[in-house]
Amino acid sequence: MKCATVIGGRGFIGRALVHHLRETGWQCWVPERDCSWPVQERELGHVFYCAGLTADFLQRPADTVEAHVSLLSRVLQSPSYTSLVYLSSTRLYDGLAPGALAHESSLIPVAPSNSRHFYDLTKLTGESICHVMGQGRARIARLSCVYDLGHAAGGFLPTLLDQLAQLPPGGVLTVESSPGRARDYVFIGDVLRALVAMALGGEHTTYNVASGCNLRNEELAQWISRESGRQLRFTTDERVPAPPAIDTSLLRQEFGWEAASVLTQIRPFLASLPR
């Protein structure tokens, strides 16, 4: 029986990962938050490090450093683990030129004086710790916008779909965004497959885990209108630079991994809405 330790196993991705691993025959340990690290007395197996902060990182800077850096360094000092997969983010590429192709080896521009980059700097420090302390057993998964259907996952797309479900046929949903804003959405099931593959046989240290395709809000709105008869109205016409495109060739070439199209994934949900 394969053994796993899932740190942050009560968050969105961690919870889904624990369920997936147990369903596929793994034995999982989900440590409590007050667990004392490094752990000396047990075999950790494959460690999946899912702890982290996203939306509230500036409101909780000390907790952000603890989750992205300090706790990770203590976990990596545990004497007995097979591998470790650290969840990072493709948000690190936001500073690249508009429309650039973001590869795992891309140089990432950050400025300590920019408060938005506090998130990037802590994630990058966590990544660096994996390189320095991981002894060749640590892997880094840079995740794009992970979504799920039918669960309280949070995030832009799941929240939007939940709100659409409350609208009558022909209804209009006001969205606080612009039609030009784009995101790379990747389905949680595809993410879980990638994380397990990286843990069991990753030959590289860093992998982009994304669909590789950016979807503009305008395209999403047109699709929703066609498939459900409901409309999106955006609150601003702000011109937004094209985000970097995420290069997923490393993950695809090494594992034969492919991510499903977000439009394909949400079509059954939209079709289920009353017309």
N, C-alpha and C positions, 0 to 999 in steps of 0.2 A: 504494500500500500504506500502510495506517495504521500509525503507529509508536507504541509505548508503552514507558515505563520503569516497571518494577514494583519498588518499594523494599520489602524484606521479602518477596521473591518465593519464599522457601523455607519460609515458615510455612504454616499450614493454608489460609487464604484466599488469600494471595499465590500459592501453588503452584497452586491451582485456577484462579485468574484467569489466570496465564500459560498454562496448558493451554488454557483457553477462548479466549483471544485468538489463540493460534497456530492453533487448530483453525478459527477463523473468518477467517483470512487476515491477521492482524496480524503485524508484525515487533516482537519484544519484546527489550528489554535488561533483564537482571536484574543490577544492580550488586553487586559484592562488598561485604562489610561494611567493608572498609578503603578503600573508594572515597573520594577526596578531593573534598569539596563546598565551594563551588559548582563545577559542571562547566562549563568554558568552551568546550571544543573540540568538543562534539557537540550535535545537535538532540535534545532529550529526547522530543519529541512529547507525548502524553498521559501524565502522570505519575500513577500509582496508589500512594499512600503507605500501605502495609500494615504497616509496622513498628510494634511496640508490645508492651507487657507487660500481662498480665491477672492470672493467679493469683498470681504471685510479685512483684507490684509493691512490696510493703513490704519484702521481703527484698533487693531490688535497687533502692533508691530512686534512686541516681545513674544507673543504666541506664534507669530509667523516665523520668527527666527528659530524658536524651539522646534516647531514642526518640520521646517524645511532643512534645518542644519543641525541643531544641537542633539536632538533625539536620534537623528540618523547616525551621527558620529558614534553615539553610545551603542546603537544596535550593531554597527559594523565591528565593534570591539568584542562582540560575543564570539566565543571560541568555536562554536559548532553550528555552521549553517552551510548549505550546499550552494545556494545562489541567492542573490538579492535583486529584485526589480524595483527601481525607484521611479515613481510617477512624477514626471515633469510636465512641461507644457509647450505647445507650439506658439504660445503668446510671446515667447522669447524672440520670435522672428518679427514682431510688430515694427521694429525699428529699421528693417531692411527697406530698400527702395520699393516703391509701389510696383506690384506685378512681378517682383523678383521671384526666382525659384529658390525655395528654402531647403537646403540640404543639411544633413546632420553635421557636416563640417563647416557650414557657413559661419563666418565671423559675426558675432552678435554685438551691435553697438549699444552700450549702456552708459548712463551718466549718473553718478551717485547723487548729484544735486536734484535730479528729477525724481519726485516722490513716486511717480508711476513705476519707475525702474527699481524701486525697493523690492517689489515682487520678483522681478527678473534676477536681481542680484542674489537674493536668497536662494532661488531655485538653481541658479548657476553655481552657487557655492555648494549646494547639495550635490549637484552633478560632479563638481570637482572632487568632493570627498569620496564619491563612488570610484573615481579614477585612482585617487591616491591611496585610499584605505581598503578598497574592495578586493585587492589581491587577485584580480582577474575574474572574480566571481560576481561582480556587480554589473547590472545592466540598467540602462536609462530609457524610459519610454516617454517621449514627448507627445502628449496627447492633444488633439485639436478639440473642438466642441463636441463632447460626448453627450448623446441623448438616448432616451428610452421612450417607450410607448406604454401607456396604461399604468404608469407608476408616478409617484410624487418625486420625480427626479430633479425638478428645478431647472433653471437655465432658460434661455430665450425660447427655444423651439418647444420643449414640453409645456411651458407655461402658455405659449400661444395656442397650442393644440387643445389644452384644457379649456381655454377661454372660448375657442371656436365651438367646442362641444356644447356650450351653454347658449349659443346663438340660435335663433330660429332660422329656417330657410330664407335666404335673401338678406340676412342680417349683415351689419357692418361692424367690424372690430377696429377700434382706434389703437394704433401701435406707436409707442413713443420711440420712434427710430426714423430712418430715412430709407427711401426705396433703393438707394445706391449702396447701402452697407451690405457687406458680404461676409459669410462665415464658411469655414470648412466643417461640416457636420459628419461625425462618425458614430455608427450605431454601437451601443454597449456590447452586443453579442460579438461583433467583430473585434472590439477592443479586448474582450476577455480571451478570445482565441489567440490574439497577438501576445498578450502578457504571458500566457502559459507557454507558448512556443519559445519566447525569449528566455524564460526561466529554464526550460529543459534543454535548449540547444542553441542559444544565441552565440554566434561567432564574433559579433561586434559588440561594442559597449553601448552605443547610442542608436536608437531607432525612432523615426517619425511614425506615429500611429495616427493616421488621418485618412480621409477619403481621397485626398489629392485633388479635389475639385471644390472651388469656392462657389457658393450659391448666393446670388444677390437677393435681397428682400423683394425686389420687384419681380423677379422670376418666381419666387415662392408665392407671392400674392396672385400672380396669374394662374399658377398651378392650382392653388386653393380655390380660386373662383371657378375654374373649369371643372374640378373634381367634386366640389361640395356646394356650389352656388352661393357661397359666402364671400364677403369682400373684406380686404384689409385697407384701412386708411392710415397713412403715415403722418406724423405730426410735423415733420420738417422735410424740406427738399435739400438739406445740406449736401454739398458735394463731398464725397468721401473718397480718398485715394484707394485704388485697388490694393487689397492686401496681398502679401506674398502667397504664391502657390506652394503647397507643401509637397516636397518630393518624397514619395513612398517607395521608390524603386528598391531600396535596400531590403525592406521587409518583404516585398513581393518576390524578389529574386532569391532570397535565402529560404523562405518558407512557403512560397507559392500562395501567399496571403492576398486576398482581395477584399475590399470593403464594398458593401452594398450601397447603391445610390440612395440618398435620403428620400428622393421623390418616390422611388420604388417602395421604400419602407413605410412611408406614411399614406400611400394610396389606399390600402384597405381601411385604415382609420377614417379617412375622408369619405370613402364610399359608404361607410356604415352610418354616417350622419343622416338624419331625416331630410328628405328633399321635398 
